[in-house]
Amino acid sequence: MNNPIIQCTNVSKSYRDGSLNVDVLNNLNVQIDAGESVSIIGASGSGKSTLLHILGGLDVPTSGNVALMGQDLSTLNQAKLGALRNQYLGFVYQFHHLLAEFTALENVMMPLLIGKINKSEAEQRAAAMLEKVGLAQRMMHRPTELSGGERQRAAIARALVNNPKCLLADEPTGNLDRKNAMHVLDMMLALQAELGTALVVVTHDDELATRFNRVLTMQEGTLQTFQAA
């Protein structure tokens, strides 16, 4: 029996561009189940990132609704929505968004501190997650002292430190060379399997996309599904 983490029902999204109404997503129905890995591919401007932001409650659909762990996001105020995201979702972007003035350890601790975890426990959990991503010897370094691949691994550790039900990643390897990109992807898939976290990744890389359980292809605001072997 499926155990949905995120459920999108009849979701559409449009924007106003001057006098024009631009349709980005057209009546999409998407379900993300516990523990599965999903990639979303498509041409630039096809709506991949918009869909990811709607899945994560960072953007709202023009019509339709999104439920996270059974809760309709449209019924929540910003404080409750933020708390729900912090509890159940992790986010990774093409750029790491680490805070330059803090160490890797302090950056990874932040979601826990926001969630009112005491500092001692937050430090222990953040250190353990940094060890999982291979940064045990680098956790006291600031982002400028880390390589591109290390910064992205720290960002992934930060996204996973709360043990979210789903990790949403927008082009997480887009700024990396091929070797580092494959290493980061391997690490994400290994952690996803170990932690039982659902993983949804937007990518322009067809080869990377086929590593996931399910591939969603965005085309003209609609989705086609390919079940990977």
C-alpha positions as CSV (number, residue, x, y, z in Angstrom):
1,M,0.0,0.0,0.0
2,N,1.3,3.4,-0.9
3,N,2.3,5.8,1.8
4,P,2.1,9.3,0.3
5,I,4.4,12.0,1.7
6,I,3.3,14.7,-0.9
7,Q,0.1,14.6,-2.9
8,C,-0.7,17.2,-5.7
9,T,-4.2,17.1,-7.0
10,N,-5.2,19.0,-10.2
11,V,-2.4,21.5,-9.7
12,S,-2.1,24.3,-12.3
13,K,0.1,27.4,-12.2
14,S,0.1,30.5,-14.3
15,Y,1.7,33.9,-14.2
16,R,0.8,37.3,-15.6
17,D,3.4,38.7,-18.0
18,G,2.1,42.1,-18.9
19,S,-1.2,41.5,-20.6
20,L,-0.4,37.8,-21.2
21,N,-1.4,34.9,-19.0
22,V,1.4,32.3,-19.1
23,D,0.5,28.8,-18.2
24,V,3.4,26.9,-16.5
25,L,1.7,23.8,-15.0
26,N,-1.5,22.3,-16.4
27,N,-3.7,20.2,-14.1
28,L,-1.0,18.0,-12.7
29,N,-1.5,15.0,-10.4
30,V,1.6,13.9,-8.6
31,Q,2.2,11.6,-5.6
32,I,5.5,11.2,-3.8
33,D,5.5,8.0,-1.7
34,A,7.7,7.2,1.3
35,G,11.2,6.0,0.5
36,E,11.0,6.4,-3.3
37,S,13.4,8.3,-5.5
38,V,12.0,10.5,-8.3
39,S,13.8,12.6,-10.9
40,I,12.1,15.4,-12.9
41,I,13.6,16.3,-16.3
42,G,12.6,18.6,-19.1
43,A,13.7,21.5,-21.2
44,S,14.7,24.8,-19.6
45,G,11.6,26.8,-18.7
46,S,9.4,23.7,-18.8
47,G,8.2,24.3,-15.2
48,K,10.4,21.7,-13.3
49,S,11.6,24.1,-10.6
50,T,8.1,25.6,-10.3
51,L,6.7,22.1,-9.7
52,L,9.4,21.4,-7.1
53,H,8.7,24.7,-5.3
54,I,5.0,23.9,-5.2
55,L,5.7,20.4,-3.9
56,G,7.7,21.9,-1.1
57,G,5.2,24.6,-0.2
58,L,7.5,27.4,-1.3
59,D,5.1,28.5,-4.0
60,V,1.3,28.1,-4.3
61,P,-0.7,26.8,-7.2
62,T,-3.1,28.9,-9.1
63,S,-5.6,26.1,-8.8
64,G,-5.6,22.6,-7.2
65,N,-4.2,21.6,-3.9
66,V,-1.0,20.1,-2.3
67,A,-1.0,18.0,0.8
68,L,2.1,17.3,2.9
69,M,1.7,14.3,5.3
70,G,-2.1,14.6,4.7
71,Q,-2.3,18.3,5.6
72,D,-3.6,20.6,2.9
73,L,-1.0,23.4,2.7
74,S,-3.5,26.0,1.6
75,T,-5.2,25.8,5.0
76,L,-2.0,26.7,6.9
77,N,-0.7,30.1,7.9
78,Q,3.0,31.0,7.2
79,A,4.1,30.0,10.7
80,K,2.4,26.6,10.6
81,L,3.6,26.0,7.0
82,G,7.2,26.8,7.9
83,A,7.1,24.5,10.9
84,L,5.6,21.7,8.8
85,R,8.3,22.2,6.1
86,N,11.1,22.2,8.8
87,Q,9.7,18.9,10.3
88,Y,9.1,16.9,7.1
89,L,11.1,18.4,4.2
90,G,14.7,19.1,3.3
91,F,15.8,21.3,0.5
92,V,19.0,21.4,-1.6
93,Y,19.7,23.8,-4.5
94,Q,22.2,24.2,-7.3
95,F,24.0,26.8,-5.1
96,H,24.7,25.6,-1.6
97,H,23.4,28.6,0.3
98,L,25.6,28.0,3.3
99,L,26.2,31.0,5.5
100,A,29.8,32.2,5.0
101,E,30.3,33.4,8.6
102,F,29.5,30.0,10.1
103,T,31.4,26.6,10.1
104,A,30.0,23.6,8.3
105,L,28.9,22.2,11.7
106,E,27.1,25.5,12.6
107,N,25.4,25.6,9.2
108,V,24.1,22.0,9.6
109,M,22.9,22.7,13.2
110,M,20.6,25.5,12.1
111,P,17.5,23.5,11.1
112,L,17.7,21.7,14.4
113,L,18.0,25.0,16.4
114,I,15.1,26.4,14.5
115,G,13.2,23.4,15.5
116,K,13.9,24.1,19.2
117,I,16.4,21.3,19.6
118,N,18.9,22.1,22.4
119,K,22.4,23.1,21.3
120,S,24.2,20.1,22.6
121,E,21.9,17.6,20.9
122,A,21.9,19.7,17.7
123,E,25.7,19.7,17.6
124,Q,25.8,15.9,18.1
125,R,23.3,15.2,15.4
126,A,24.9,17.7,13.0
127,A,28.3,16.2,13.5
128,A,26.9,12.7,12.9
129,M,25.3,13.8,9.6
130,L,28.5,15.5,8.5
131,E,30.4,12.3,9.1
132,K,27.8,10.4,6.9
133,V,28.6,12.8,4.0
134,G,32.4,12.4,4.5
135,L,33.1,15.7,6.2
136,A,34.1,14.5,9.7
137,Q,37.5,16.2,9.3
138,R,36.1,19.4,7.7
139,M,33.2,20.3,10.0
140,M,35.0,23.2,11.6
141,H,35.8,24.8,8.3
142,R,33.8,27.7,6.8
143,P,32.3,27.4,3.3
144,T,35.2,29.4,1.7
145,E,37.6,26.8,3.0
146,L,35.7,23.9,1.4
147,S,35.7,22.7,-2.2
148,G,32.6,22.9,-4.4
149,G,31.8,19.3,-3.8
150,E,32.3,19.6,-0.1
151,R,30.1,22.7,0.1
152,Q,27.3,20.7,-1.6
153,R,27.8,17.8,0.7
154,A,27.5,20.1,3.7
155,A,24.3,21.5,2.2
156,I,22.9,18.0,1.8
157,A,23.9,17.2,5.4
158,R,21.9,20.3,6.5
159,A,18.9,19.2,4.5
160,L,18.9,15.7,6.0
161,V,19.8,16.5,9.6
162,N,16.2,16.7,10.7
163,N,15.5,13.2,9.2
164,P,12.9,14.6,6.8
165,K,10.3,12.5,5.1
166,C,11.3,13.9,1.7
167,L,14.4,15.7,0.3
168,L,13.7,18.1,-2.6
169,A,16.7,19.0,-4.7
170,D,16.8,21.5,-7.6
171,E,19.8,20.8,-9.9
172,P,22.0,19.8,-6.9
173,T,24.9,18.8,-9.1
174,G,24.5,21.7,-11.6
175,N,27.6,23.6,-10.4
176,L,29.9,20.5,-10.2
177,D,32.2,18.9,-12.6
178,R,31.2,15.4,-13.8
179,K,33.3,13.5,-11.2
180,N,32.0,15.5,-8.3
181,A,28.5,15.4,-9.7
182,M,28.5,11.6,-9.8
183,H,30.0,11.4,-6.3
184,V,27.3,13.7,-4.9
185,L,24.5,11.8,-6.6
186,D,25.9,8.4,-5.4
187,M,26.0,9.8,-1.9
188,M,22.5,11.2,-2.0
189,L,21.1,7.9,-3.3
190,A,23.0,6.0,-0.6
191,L,21.7,8.2,2.2
192,Q,18.2,8.1,0.8
193,A,18.3,4.3,0.9
194,E,19.9,4.3,4.4
195,L,17.5,6.8,5.9
196,G,14.3,5.8,4.1
197,T,13.8,9.4,2.9
198,A,11.9,10.1,-0.3
199,L,14.1,11.9,-2.8
200,V,12.9,14.2,-5.6
201,V,15.5,15.8,-7.8
202,V,15.1,18.2,-10.7
203,T,17.9,17.8,-13.2
204,H,18.8,18.6,-16.8
205,D,21.0,15.5,-17.0
206,D,19.2,12.6,-18.6
207,E,22.0,10.1,-17.5
208,L,21.7,11.1,-13.8
209,A,17.9,11.0,-14.0
210,T,17.8,7.3,-15.0
211,R,19.4,6.4,-11.6
212,F,16.1,7.1,-9.9
213,N,13.1,4.7,-9.3
214,R,10.8,7.0,-11.3
215,V,11.5,9.6,-14.0
216,L,9.0,12.4,-14.6
217,T,9.4,14.3,-17.8
218,M,8.0,17.8,-17.9
219,Q,6.7,18.9,-21.3
220,E,4.5,21.9,-22.0
221,G,3.2,22.0,-18.4
222,T,2.3,18.3,-18.2
223,L,4.1,15.2,-16.9
224,Q,4.9,11.9,-18.4
225,T,6.2,9.0,-16.2
226,F,8.9,6.5,-17.0
227,Q,9.4,3.7,-14.4
228,A,13.2,3.1,-14.3
229,A,14.5,-0.5,-14.1
